[in-house]
Amino acid sequence: MADSTPTTDTTDSQWPLWEVFLQPPKGEAHEHAGSVHAATAEQALQNARDVYSRRGEAVSIWVVPSVAITASTPEDMGPFFDPGNDKPYRHPQFYKVPRGVRVF
């Protein structure tokens, strides 16, 4: 997996990068909308509001420093996700639908 230690480039003249997540009006899950540069979390929230929710597309905004996000890489695909593939009971095909239950 990627290194989780935050690093900052002191030669970079831009403000820190923040990832923006928006929640649509119907209460669905937050979705990644994009990124903004800002000096503080409050400023990142205001920038995200101005850039990504001008037309009322969101009821909630999350901003997260990009350096705080740890993600798997495509090279991790095999060893990282393999443990779940050997447990078929985690997949819906494993279960039988009882009589009387309507299937959608």
N, C-alpha and C positions, 0 to 999 in steps of 0.2 A: 504494500500500500504506500501511498504518498506520505512523505514525512509530515508530521503534524506540528512541527515546530514553526511558529510564525517567523518570517524573516522580513526585514524592511531594507530597501535599497536606499542608502543615504545619498546617492547621486541622483535619485529621481526627484524632479522638481514638482511633480503632481501631488495633489492631495491623495490620501489613501482611497482605495477602491472599495465600494460597498455593493453587495448584491441585494437586489430588490425583489421582494415577494409580495404579490397582491392577492387579496381575497375577493372574488367576484360578489356582486350584490346578493345572489341567491344563497349565500352561506356555504358555498363549496370550499374545497381545500385551497390553501394558498398556493399560488403557482409562481415560478420564477419569471420575472418580467424583464430583467436586464440589470444593468449596473450604473452606478453614479460615483463621481468623485466628490468627497467632502472632507472637511477637517474634523468634524465631530458627528456623533450619532444624530443629534437633533438636526444639524444641517443636512445630513444625508436623508433624513426623513422628509424634510421640506423639499429638497431637490427631487426626491422620488415622487412626492405628491405632484410637483409642478410638471415633471416629465411624463409620468406614467398614469396619472389618474385625472387628467384634465377634463375628461368627458364623463365622469361619474362611473368609471369602469370598476371601481373598487370601494369596499366598505372598510377594509383594514389593510395596512401596509406594514411589512416587516423589512428592516434593513439589517444586514449582517456584514461585518468586516470580511472581505474576501480571504484574508489570511487566517480567519477562524474556521474556514470550511476545510474539512478533510474528506477526500474522495478516493474511491478505488480507481485503478487505471485499467485499461483494456488488457494489459499483461496479467492482471490479477484475476481475470475472469475465471479461469479454470480452478485454481486452488481456493479462491475466495468464495465462490458460489457452489462448488461441488457438494459440500455436506448436505445441502437441501435437496439435491437431485436424487439421492438414494433413499428418500422417504416419500413413497408414493401417496401415503395417507394425507399429505399436505396439499394434494391436488384434488379438485372437485370431482374428477372422473372416478376417484376411488370410492365415493359414496353412492349408495343406491337410494333413489327417491322412494319414500314410503307411499303405499297406496293411499289415495285420497288427497295427496298434496299436489297442487297444480304447479306445473313447471312453466316458467316464462321463457 
